[in-house]
Amino acid sequence: MSSYILRYFPIPARAETCKALLALSGASWKLETPAWPQDKGAQPVGKIPVLIEAPDNSEAEPFVLGESRAIEEYIAAKYGLFYKPDDLQIMARQRELRSHITDMYETSAQIRFSNEATKPALVEKFKNISNYIIKFHEDALARNGSNGHYFGDKTTFVDVAMFASILALRSVFSTAAPDLLEIFSRENAPGISKVIDTLSAEPVFSPFLAGV
């Protein structure tokens, strides 16, 4: 069986979904934190996360993959974490939902590194984006029976992406914009909250709840 190294900073941020998918996959993996910016030039296109797969055959070249979304989709496809991967429309829907989550994360990152002059506008931007996205996702979850999963009755790619990203958002907003934590409350986002509860109950994800 392949083993993996995931290169990223020791913080809950862009690689959080990659880490959660690796945890769910059952594969052997470890997080490697490069010295930055000293090791920047050693990464594909000079950025992380980077996934390094050591194949079963020790004579084969390691597979090196950059870009968080590419890493996520590779892991999900390899370990059967997409729902109905042969259905093009369902696959497109999963990617659409994941893109929404990415949009929220990207805006939260802007808030994290903003100053007092730019933060208010970015907070309003996040509120506007998240209101549309939460409604869309709550409707999608309701269509699946509000069972704590986006598709079917097992944990799949979008569940993991939302779970990992919400934890990362909470980490950001706890200090950068505490008022935004209310957006994902049980009252405002009951379906999403049930996804978080469902995955929080899975032992494989317990390190993420501890802030790892």
C-alpha positions in Angstrom: 0.0 0.0 0.0 1.2 3.5 -0.8 2.3 5.8 2.0 2.1 9.6 1.9 3.9 12.8 3.0 1.8 15.9 3.1 3.9 19.1 3.2 2.2 22.1 4.8 2.4 24.5 7.7 1.3 23.2 11.1 -1.9 25.3 11.1 -5.6 24.5 10.3 -5.8 26.2 6.9 -5.8 25.3 3.2 -4.6 21.7 3.6 -7.2 20.8 6.3 -9.4 18.9 3.9 -6.4 17.0 2.4 -5.4 15.9 5.9 -9.0 14.8 6.8 -9.3 12.8 3.6 -6.0 11.1 4.2 -7.2 10.3 7.8 -10.5 8.8 6.4 -8.7 6.8 3.7 -6.9 4.7 6.2 -3.6 5.2 4.4 -0.3 5.7 6.1 0.7 9.3 6.1 2.5 12.0 8.0 2.6 15.8 7.9 6.0 17.3 7.0 6.5 21.0 7.7 9.1 22.6 5.5 11.3 25.5 6.6 9.8 28.6 5.0 10.8 30.4 2.9 14.1 28.5 2.7 12.4 25.4 1.2 10.1 27.4 -1.2 12.2 26.6 -4.2 12.0 22.9 -3.6 8.2 22.8 -4.0 6.4 22.5 -7.3 5.7 26.2 -8.4 7.1 27.3 -5.1 4.1 26.7 -2.8 2.4 24.2 -0.6 0.5 21.9 0.2 2.4 19.2 -1.7 1.5 15.5 -1.6 4.3 12.9 -2.0 3.2 9.4 -2.6 5.7 6.6 -2.0 4.5 3.7 -4.2 4.5 0.0 -3.1 7.4 -0.7 -5.5 10.4 0.9 -3.9 12.0 1.2 -7.4 9.3 3.4 -8.7 9.5 7.2 -8.6 7.5 8.9 -6.0 4.4 10.7 -7.2 4.5 14.4 -6.4 1.4 16.5 -6.6 0.7 20.2 -5.8 -2.4 22.3 -5.4 -4.9 21.5 -2.6 -7.9 20.8 -4.8 -5.9 18.4 -7.0 -4.6 16.6 -3.9 -8.1 16.3 -2.5 -9.6 14.9 -5.6 -6.8 12.5 -6.1 -7.2 11.1 -2.6 -11.0 11.0 -2.9 -10.9 9.2 -6.2 -8.2 6.7 -5.1 -9.9 5.7 -1.9 -13.5 5.7 -3.1 -14.6 8.9 -1.3 -16.6 10.4 -4.1 -20.3 9.5 -4.3 -21.2 7.7 -7.5 -18.0 8.7 -9.4 -19.3 7.3 -12.7 -22.2 9.7 -12.7 -21.0 12.9 -14.4 -23.8 15.1 -13.0 -23.4 13.9 -9.5 -19.6 14.4 -9.8 -20.2 17.9 -11.1 -22.5 18.6 -8.1 -19.9 17.5 -5.7 -17.3 19.8 -7.3 -19.8 22.6 -7.2 -20.4 22.2 -3.5 -16.7 22.0 -2.8 -16.2 25.2 -4.8 -18.6 27.0 -2.6 -16.7 25.9 0.5 -13.5 27.1 -1.1 -15.1 30.5 -1.8 -15.8 30.9 1.9 -12.4 29.8 2.9 -10.6 32.2 0.5 -12.6 35.1 1.9 -11.9 34.1 5.5 -8.2 34.1 4.7 -8.5 37.6 3.5 -10.1 38.5 6.8 -7.4 36.8 8.7 -4.7 38.9 7.2 -6.6 42.2 6.9 -6.1 45.4 8.8 -8.6 47.5 10.7 -9.2 49.6 7.6 -10.0 46.7 5.2 -11.6 44.2 7.6 -15.2 45.6 7.8 -15.7 45.4 4.0 -14.3 41.8 4.0 -16.5 40.8 6.8 -19.5 42.1 4.9 -18.3 40.2 1.8 -18.1 37.0 3.8 -21.6 37.5 5.2 -23.0 38.0 1.7 -21.2 35.0 0.2 -22.0 32.7 3.1 -25.7 33.6 3.2 -26.2 32.4 -0.4 -24.0 29.3 0.1 -25.6 28.2 3.4 -29.1 28.3 1.8 -27.9 26.3 -1.2 -26.2 23.7 1.0 -29.1 23.5 3.5 -31.4 22.8 0.6 -29.0 20.1 -0.7 -28.8 18.5 2.7 -32.5 18.5 3.1 -33.0 16.7 -0.2 -30.7 14.0 1.1 -32.9 13.6 4.2 -31.0 15.8 6.6 -29.1 12.7 7.7 -25.7 14.4 8.3 -24.4 13.6 4.8 -24.6 15.4 1.5 -25.0 12.2 -0.5 -26.2 8.8 0.5 -25.7 7.6 4.1 -22.0 7.4 4.4 -19.2 10.0 4.7 -18.0 11.2 1.4 -15.9 14.0 -0.1 -18.1 17.0 0.4 -18.9 16.0 4.0 -15.2 15.9 4.7 -14.6 19.2 2.9 -17.3 21.0 4.9 -16.3 19.5 8.2 -12.6 20.3 7.8 -13.3 23.8 6.4 -15.7 24.7 9.2 -13.1 23.8 11.8 -10.6 25.9 10.0 -13.1 28.8 9.7 -13.8 28.6 13.5 -10.1 28.8 14.1 -9.8 31.9 12.0 -12.9 33.7 13.3 -12.3 33.0 17.0 -9.7 35.7 16.9 -10.1 37.6 13.7 -13.9 38.0 13.5 -15.8 36.4 16.4 -19.2 37.7 15.3 -19.0 35.6 12.2 -19.1 32.4 14.2 -22.8 32.8 14.5 -23.3 32.3 10.8 -22.7 28.5 11.2 -24.8 28.2 14.4 -27.4 25.3 14.7 -30.2 27.8 14.3 -28.8 29.3 11.1 -27.3 26.2 9.5 -28.9 23.1 11.1 -28.1 20.8 8.2 -24.5 21.8 8.1 -24.3 21.5 11.9 -25.5 17.9 11.6 -22.7 17.1 9.1 -20.2 18.5 11.7 -21.8 16.5 14.5 -21.9 13.3 12.4 -18.2 13.5 11.4 -17.2 14.7 14.9 -18.5 11.3 16.2 -16.2 9.4 13.9 -13.0 8.4 15.8 -10.8 9.0 12.8 -11.5 12.7 13.0 -10.9 13.2 16.7 -7.4 14.7 16.2 -9.0 17.5 14.2 -11.3 18.3 17.0 -8.3 18.6 19.3 -6.9 21.3 17.0 -4.3 19.1 15.2 
